[in-house]
Amino acid sequence: MLKTDRVLTQKQCATGPVFGGNVAAGFAVKRGSIAAFCQDGTLVPAGSANTPSAIVAIGGICGHGQDNTGTSNTYGATTGPGPVDMLNGCWALPFDAAPTWADKGKPVYAVDDETVSLTEAPASGTARLQVGTLAGLETDGTPYVLIP
């Protein structure tokens, strides 16, 4: 899980509407992290356990960090439930195993709030939620994920 905010490299492309959500009580999201919507409409970091209700969809990339744990020593707009905008687009995201051009267009799944995978269900785990599709690889091998 991410411990600090991060800045992701993004490829310019047409994007859809931006939707936001409030962070669930007891959770925090970081800028640049992958967040998921729970059934009750709240946001949690992708891959979280003990969520207020079932995780049902990936929201996108967090536009800013938001701490709703009640333990933050920072006060202001980034403390409390939010809201946090969920950004879509084409983002450089780290994979658990390096994809190749043969994987272009394949579904990409959230492992946690920072890592993605081409594998929907790990050998000893539950099914992961789809983040998007593999858009392509930069000349240096950096993979990009298109998040609708």
Disulfide bonds with the S-S distance in Angstrom:
none
